[in-house]
Amino acid sequence: MSRKFQHSYEVCTCKHTTLGEIIHAIKDRGASSIEEIGELTDAGTCCKSCINPSHDKGVEKMELYLEEIVNKFVKN
């Protein structure tokens, strides 16, 4: 995830969940998986296109996926 995105960038268009809300769920609320992020923010719980490119059913691919965010912010 070398691109720069504002915290207001909408990652999940179905649930209108922003990058800032997802980062808050990870850093401040302890989410450590896509499923936990979904429980806290609803991101990735509808069409699932925002999870990763293989789930993306759109004609135009998304610029940022939940999987990328988890890989960057969740420490294993």
Secondary structure, 3 states (H helix, E strand, C coil): CCCCCCCCCEEECCCCEEHHHHHHHHHCCCCCCHHHHHHHHCCCCCCCCCCCCCCCCCCCCCCCCHHHHHHHHCCC
